[in-house]
């Protein structure tokens, strides 16, 4: 083979290799993980009916990905603010509701249950009554800045008769403060009677 033929063959191979790199986007073989908002679903969601003030949303968040995902915030149009809350019990057995510091972690291929007396979405500063039979829309934001939306029906529920301080009822909350729960409501905060 002469030098010109070898040079033309080398150029053709180089052009084909360059084209393949462009077509593959020069990306590594491993696929990037999907956005958290695409891998999470809400099932059995519901919201406690409330005439004013505050209420809470519950349900099961399921993560179908192979990585843990973290919910960092939630919003709904019916509340001035929506916080991610947990219930903690101190050494004296007193239950306290408080905002979660680092969000809700939903384990890989697992779920997180939001329920009365445990983790939940706290809707504060309601813009009007939340009436049984309505459907409310929510948007969750994840640590990767992706989002997902879901709707949940409003239901009458006799549990979760919280006691809040006057400061909390004014909706001028210090978000670092804890909210003590009325132990007689069933299960400290959103418990059943």
Beta strands, then each sheet from edge to edge (+ up, - down):
strand 1: 40-48
strand 2: 54-63
strand 3: 69-75
strand 4: 79-89
strand 5: 95-99
strand 6: 104-106
strand 7: 110-114
strand 8: 120-126
strand 9: 135-142
strand 10: 147-155
strand 11: 179-180
sheet 1: 6+ 3- 9+ 10- 1- 2+ 7-
sheet 2: 6+ 3- 9+ 10- 1- 2+ 8- 4+ 5- 11+
end
